[in-house]
Amino acid sequence: MRKSGRGVIKLFGGDRNNAASSGSRCSNWNNAAWNSNWNIGLRAACDDQQHPRRGCHGVRGGPSHDGQHTPAGFGKHTTRSGERRVGHRPKAAPAIPMGKRHKNVFDAVVSRDNLWRAYRKAAQGKRDTVGYLRFRQNEAANIARLEEMLQAGSYVPGEPRRFMIHEPKPRQISAMPFVDRVVQHALCNVIEPIFDRVFLPQSYACRRGKGTHLAAIAVQAMLRKTPNAWVLKTDFSRYFASIDRSVLHQEIRRKIACRRTLDLIETFIPADGKGVPIGNLTSQLAANIYGHILDRWLVHRIGITSFARYMDDVVVIGHSAEAMRLLHVLMGSFAASTMGLRFSHWSVQPASMGANFCGYRIWPTHKLLRRRSVAMAKRKIARYRKYGDAESLEKFLASWRGHARWANTYNLLNRMGVTA
């Protein structure tokens, strides 16, 4: 601490127990002169107005709730960080901005052009279904009728068809009628880009330009950058069924302020209760929005960016087993208190044992398919060959080979006799 000729007291460095006040451009007005610390000269928790695109912890936008830039909260006198005029009370820091809330988006959802685009998307892979064939018989009139119903507020979704799948574990799938798939595509065409701009880069599920393969590549890159790395792997129990819809709608309302659009969302996902159905397009988006709560906490509250999340599966790369075990406890507490979720599986192990993520076993040097994935593929291939279902076999092999070739599987494919 020193006085200049202009009567300015300079206090450099914040309190290391107060992350929001640490860093080279932050100051803590109630700090004693002796209370400088190892945060001096670091950008640990500050976010400077001069760098709107370079936030803290290596994340674009800085540590705000929605990835938006957060001002540092300095007064007008900013010749150097930590300065203030004697006898003047510093201005209160501005509130953290919530980001832009989008209004009047309903007209874009129900526009004729958007409904036609949604119809073409919904038809992909469904051209042999009865629902599509019926809709297609008079598609122009059906689109016009659907627009009228949405504008009038008389649209009501039909009853979904529910069935069970058992791989990799038993799950109930909800298949909406074709016309409702069109409406969901129309809704997501407009609102999904709004939320995608908020999602952090560590989220890889159901996003354009992301996916399982890039998620596995990202985890491998983190392992290569971290000597003697340790891996925390978590998986939430019954994720879709455990989503608290009241918390989910709070997150949705952070970005959507259009009442009619919110009402349409509630026709597919009620605002009360728990759980969203697996198989709906809106459910995929809702699950990503819900998972963003955890991403935001990890990056902006804990300061961790070395992780990847694919829906409810999270992999965190750290430097020590103790740090990863502590993080597991903190994550579990946060997820239970804020999101109403609990872990079904979790593990902390060295990188030398590989990281199980997105169907791969990942090491810094190579990737392999998970044993369960190989066993499942062998069973399906044997079943299709047994019943002579050549068409289904070829479709499955085309898909599975595409997945397998992102790993080191040359010898495996040769042994199985399924190379192209």
C-alpha positions in Angstrom: 0.0 0.0 0.0 1.3 3.5 -0.9 0.0 7.0 -1.4 0.5 8.9 -4.6 0.8 12.7 -4.9 -2.9 12.8 -5.9 -4.0 11.1 -2.7 -4.8 7.7 -4.1 -4.4 4.6 -2.0 -3.4 1.6 -4.1 -4.3 -1.9 -2.8 -3.1 -4.7 -5.1 -4.4 -8.3 -4.9 -7.6 -9.7 -3.5 -8.5 -12.1 -0.7 -7.6 -15.6 -1.7 -10.7 -16.8 0.2 -12.8 -14.7 -2.1 -12.4 -16.0 -5.6 -14.5 -13.2 -7.1 -12.1 -10.6 -5.7 -8.8 -12.3 -6.7 -6.7 -11.5 -9.7 -4.5 -8.8 -11.0 -7.3 -6.5 -12.0 -9.4 -7.0 -8.8 -9.2 -5.3 -5.5 -10.9 -5.8 -2.2 -11.6 -2.5 -0.4 -11.7 -4.0 3.0 -8.3 -5.8 2.6 -5.6 -4.8 5.0 -2.2 -3.9 3.5 -0.7 -7.2 4.8 -3.4 -9.3 3.2 -1.9 -9.6 -0.3 -1.5 -13.2 -1.4 -0.5 -15.7 -4.1 -3.4 -14.5 -6.3 -1.5 -11.4 -7.2 -0.7 -11.3 -10.9 -3.2 -14.1 -11.8 -6.4 -13.9 -13.8 -7.9 -16.6 -11.5 -11.4 -15.2 -11.2 -11.5 -11.9 -12.8 -13.2 -11.0 -16.1 -12.0 -7.8 -17.6 -14.2 -5.5 -19.7 -11.2 -4.9 -22.0 -11.4 -8.6 -23.1 -15.0 -9.4 -23.9 -14.1 -12.6 -25.8 -11.5 -14.0 -23.5 -13.1 -15.0 -20.2 -11.7 -16.8 -17.2 -10.7 -20.5 -17.0 -10.2 -20.6 -20.7 -13.9 -20.3 -21.4 -15.2 -17.8 -23.9 -17.4 -15.3 -22.2 -16.1 -15.5 -18.6 -17.7 -16.8 -15.5 -21.3 -15.8 -15.8 -24.4 -18.0 -15.7 -25.0 -18.2 -19.4 -21.5 -17.8 -20.8 -22.1 -14.1 -21.2 -19.4 -11.5 -20.4 -19.4 -10.3 -16.8 -18.0 -6.8 -16.1 -15.3 -6.5 -13.5 -17.3 -3.8 -11.6 -14.6 -1.1 -11.5 -15.5 2.6 -11.1 -14.6 5.3 -13.6 -11.0 5.7 -12.1 -9.3 2.7 -13.8 -5.8 4.0 -14.3 -4.5 0.9 -12.5 -6.3 -2.0 -10.9 -6.9 -1.6 -7.2 -7.0 2.2 -7.1 -9.7 4.2 -5.4 -10.0 7.8 -4.3 -9.7 8.6 -0.7 -13.0 9.5 0.9 -15.1 8.0 -1.9 -17.1 4.8 -1.4 -16.6 2.4 -4.4 -19.6 1.8 -6.6 -21.4 -1.5 -6.1 -20.6 -4.1 -8.7 -23.3 -4.5 -11.3 -25.5 -7.5 -11.2 -24.5 -10.5 -13.3 -26.3 -10.2 -16.6 -28.8 -13.0 -17.4 -28.2 -12.7 -21.1 -30.7 -11.9 -23.8 -34.2 -13.2 -23.3 -36.0 -13.9 -26.6 -39.5 -12.5 -27.1 -42.0 -12.9 -29.9 -40.5 -16.1 -31.3 -43.9 -17.9 -31.7 -44.5 -16.4 -35.1 -41.2 -17.9 -36.3 -42.2 -21.3 -34.9 -45.6 -21.5 -36.6 -44.6 -19.8 -39.9 -45.5 -21.8 -43.0 -41.9 -22.0 -44.2 -40.7 -23.4 -40.8 -43.5 -26.0 -40.7 -42.5 -27.2 -44.2 -38.9 -27.4 -43.1 -40.0 -29.3 -39.9 -42.2 -31.7 -42.1 -39.2 -32.6 -44.2 -37.0 -33.2 -41.1 -39.7 -35.4 -39.5 -40.0 -37.5 -42.7 -36.4 -38.5 -42.6 -36.3 -42.2 -41.7 -40.1 -42.3 -41.4 -41.2 -42.6 -45.0 -42.4 -46.2 -44.6 -44.6 -45.4 -41.5 -48.4 -45.1 -41.7 -48.4 -41.7 -40.0 -46.1 -40.2 -42.7 -48.1 -41.7 -45.6 -51.3 -40.4 -44.3 -49.9 -36.9 -43.8 -48.3 -36.9 -47.2 -51.6 -37.7 -49.0 -52.7 -34.1 -48.5 -49.5 -32.5 -47.1 -50.2 -28.9 -48.1 -53.7 -28.9 -46.5 -52.3 -30.6 -43.4 -49.5 -28.0 -43.0 -52.1 -25.2 -43.4 -54.4 -26.8 -40.9 -51.6 -27.3 -38.4 -50.6 -23.7 -38.7 -54.2 -22.6 -38.0 -54.4 -24.9 -34.9 -51.2 -23.6 -33.5 -52.1 -19.9 -34.1 -55.5 -20.5 -32.5 -54.1 -22.3 -29.5 -56.2 -25.4 -30.2 -53.4 -27.8 -30.9 -53.3 -30.8 -28.6 -50.6 -33.6 -29.0 -51.8 -37.1 -29.6 -51.3 -40.2 -27.5 -47.7 -41.5 -27.9 -46.9 -45.1 -28.6 -44.8 -46.6 -25.8 -42.5 -49.6 -26.0 -39.5 -51.1 -24.2 -36.0 -51.5 -25.4 -33.4 -53.6 -23.5 -30.0 -52.6 -24.9 -27.9 -51.6 -23.2 -30.5 -51.5 -20.4 -34.3 -51.5 -20.1 -35.8 -48.2 -21.1 -39.3 -47.1 -22.1 -39.4 -45.2 -25.4 -42.2 -42.8 -26.2 -42.9 -42.4 -30.0 -45.1 -39.4 -30.8 -47.6 -39.5 -33.8 -46.1 -38.1 -37.0 -47.9 -34.8 -36.9 -46.6 -34.1 -33.3 -43.1 -34.9 -34.6 -43.6 -32.1 -37.1 -44.6 -29.7 -34.4 -41.6 -30.6 -32.2 -39.3 -30.1 -35.1 -40.8 -26.7 -35.8 -40.4 -25.7 -32.2 -36.8 -26.9 -32.0 -35.9 -25.3 -35.3 -36.4 -22.0 -33.6 -35.5 -22.5 -29.9 -32.6 -25.0 -30.2 -30.2 -22.5 -31.7 -31.0 -20.1 -28.9 -29.9 -22.6 -26.3 -27.0 -23.9 -28.3 -25.4 -20.5 -28.2 -25.5 -20.8 -24.4 -24.2 -24.3 -24.0 -20.6 -24.7 -23.1 -18.1 -26.4 -25.5 -17.8 -29.4 -23.1 -21.4 -30.5 -24.0 -21.4 -33.0 -26.9 -24.8 -34.6 -27.0 -27.4 -33.9 -29.7 -25.6 -30.8 -31.0 -24.6 -29.8 -34.5 -20.9 -30.3 -35.0 -20.5 -32.4 -31.8 -21.4 -36.0 -31.1 -19.8 -39.2 -29.6 -16.7 -39.3 -31.8 -15.7 -35.7 -31.2 -16.4 -36.2 -27.5 -14.0 -39.2 -27.4 -11.3 -37.2 -29.3 -11.7 -34.3 -26.8 -11.2 -36.7 -23.8 -8.1 -38.2 -25.4 -6.7 -34.7 -26.1 -7.2 -33.8 -22.4 -5.5 -37.0 -21.3 -2.5 -36.2 -23.5 -2.2 -32.7 -22.1 -2.3 -33.9 -18.4 0.7 -35.8 -17.2 -0.1 -38.6 -14.8 -3.8 -37.8 -15.2 -6.7 -39.2 -13.1 -10.2 -39.7 -14.4 -13.5 -39.1 -12.6 -16.3 -40.8 -14.5 -19.9 -40.3 -13.3 -23.3 -41.5 -14.6 -26.6 -40.2 -13.2 -29.3 -42.7 -12.2 -32.5 -42.6 -14.4 -31.5 -39.2 -15.8 -34.5 -38.5 -18.1 -37.0 -39.8 -15.5 -35.4 -37.8 -12.7 -35.4 -34.3 -14.3 -37.2 -31.8 -12.1 -39.5 -30.1 -14.6 -40.0 -27.0 -12.4 -36.2 -26.5 -12.4 -36.1 -27.2 -16.1 -38.7 -24.6 -16.9 -36.8 -22.0 -14.8 -33.8 -22.7 -17.1 -36.0 -22.4 -20.2 -37.4 -19.1 -19.0 -33.9 -17.7 -18.6 -33.8 -17.5 -22.4 -37.4 -17.6 -23.6 -39.8 -14.8 -22.7 -42.5 -15.5 -25.3 -45.6 -16.7 -23.4 -47.1 -18.5 -26.4 -43.9 -20.4 -27.0 -43.6 -21.4 -23.4 -47.2 -22.6 -23.5 -46.3 -24.8 -26.6 -43.3 -26.2 -24.7 -45.6 -27.1 -21.8 -47.9 -29.1 -24.1 -45.0 -31.6 -24.5 -43.2 -31.0 -21.1 -45.5 -30.0 -18.2 -44.1 -27.5 -15.8 -44.8 -29.6 -12.7 -43.6 -33.0 -11.7 -40.6 -35.1 -12.7 -39.3 -36.8 -15.8 -39.3 -36.2 -19.6 -40.1 -39.1 -22.0 -37.3 -40.7 -23.9 -37.6 -40.5 -27.6 -39.1 -37.0 -28.1 -37.1 -34.3 -29.8 -38.1 -31.8 -27.2 -36.9 -34.2 -24.5 -33.4 -34.3 -26.0 -33.2 -30.5 -25.9 -34.6 -30.5 -22.4 -32.0 -33.0 -21.1 -29.2 -30.9 -22.6 -30.6 -27.7 -21.0 -30.8 -29.5 -17.7 -27.2 -30.8 -18.0 -26.1 -27.3 -18.7 -26.8 -26.5 -15.1 -24.0 -28.9 -14.1 -21.6 -27.6 -16.8 -22.2 -24.0 -15.7 -21.4 -25.0 -12.1 -18.2 -26.9 -13.0 -16.8 -24.0 -15.1 -18.0 -20.9 -13.5 -18.2 -21.9 -9.8 -15.5 -24.6 -9.5 -13.2 -23.4 -12.3 -12.8 -26.8 -14.0 -12.8 -27.0 -17.8 -11.1 -30.3 -18.4 -14.2 -32.3 -18.7 -16.7 -33.6 -21.3 -20.4 -34.4 -20.9 -22.5 -36.5 -23.2 -26.1 -36.1 -21.8 -25.8 -37.6 -18.3 -22.3 -39.1 -18.7 -19.5 -36.9 -17.4 -15.7 -37.4 -17.5 -13.4 -35.1 -15.6 -9.6 -35.1 -16.1 -7.5 -34.1 -13.0 -4.0 -34.2 -11.6 -4.6 -36.4 -8.5 -6.9 -39.0 -7.1 -7.7 -36.9 -4.0 -8.9 -34.0 -6.1 -11.1 -36.2 -8.2 -12.6 -37.9 -5.1 -13.3 -34.5 -3.6 -14.9 -33.3 -6.8 -17.1 -36.3 -6.8 -18.4 -35.4 -3.4 -19.0 -31.8 -4.4 -20.7 -32.8 -7.7 -22.9 -35.3 -5.9 -24.0 -32.7 -3.3 -24.7 -30.0 -6.0 -26.6 -32.4 -8.2 -28.7 -33.7 -5.3 -29.6 -30.2 -3.9 -30.0 -28.3 -7.1 -31.0 -30.8 -9.7 -32.5 -33.6 -7.7 -30.1 -36.2 -9.3 -27.9 -38.9 -7.8 -25.1 -41.0 -9.3 -25.8 -44.6 -10.3 -22.1 -45.2 -11.1 -18.9 -43.4 -10.5 -15.2 -44.2 -10.5 -11.9 -42.5 -10.0 -9.0 -44.3 -11.7 -5.6 -43.4 -13.3 -5.5 -42.7 -17.0 -3.4 -45.8 -17.5 -6.6 -47.8 -17.0 -8.4 -45.9 -19.7 -11.5 -43.7 -19.6 -14.8 -45.3 -20.5 -16.8 -42.7 -22.5 -19.2 -42.7 -25.4 -18.7 -46.4 -26.2 -14.9 -46.2 -26.2 -12.0 -47.1 -23.8 -9.7 -44.1 -24.2 -6.0 -43.9 -23.5 -3.6 -41.0 -24.4 -2.1 -43.2 -27.1 -5.1 -45.1 -28.5 -8.8 -45.9 -28.3 -10.6 -49.3 -28.2 -14.2 -50.2 -28.3 -15.8 -51.1 -25.0 -16.1 -54.9 -24.4 -19.9 -54.6 -24.0 -20.1 -52.9 -27.4 -18.2 -55.7 -29.1 -20.2 -58.4 -27.4 -23.5 -56.8 -28.4 -22.3 -56.5 -32.0 -21.3 -60.1 -32.1 -24.7 -61.2 -30.8 -26.6 -59.1 -33.4 -24.4 -60.3 -36.2 -25.0 -63.9 -35.2 -28.7 -63.4 -34.9 -29.1 -61.7 -38.3 -27.0 -64.5 -40.0 -29.0 -67.2 -38.2 -32.3 -65.9 -39.6 -30.9 -64.9 -43.0 -31.8 -61.3 -42.5 -29.2 -59.9 -44.9 -30.8 -56.4 -45.2 -30.8 -55.8 -41.5 -27.3 -57.2 -41.2 -25.9 -54.8 -43.8 -27.6 -51.8 -42.2 -26.2 -52.7 -38.8 -22.7 -53.4 -40.1 -22.6 -50.1 -42.0 -23.5 -48.2 -38.8 -21.3 -50.2 -36.4 -18.2 -50.2 -38.7 -18.5 -46.4 -38.8 -18.5 -46.3 -35.1 -15.7 -48.8 -34.7 -13.3 -47.1 -37.2 -12.9 -44.1 -34.9 -10.9 -46.5 -32.6 -7.9 -48.7 -33.2 -10.0 -51.7 -34.4 -8.3 -52.9 -37.6 -7.4 -56.3 -36.1 -10.8 -56.7 -34.4 -12.7 -56.1 -37.6 -10.5 -58.6 -39.4 -11.1 -61.3 -36.8 -14.8 -60.7 -36.9 -14.8 -60.8 -40.7 -16.8 -57.6 -41.1 -14.4 -55.4 -43.0 -16.0 -53.7 -46.0 
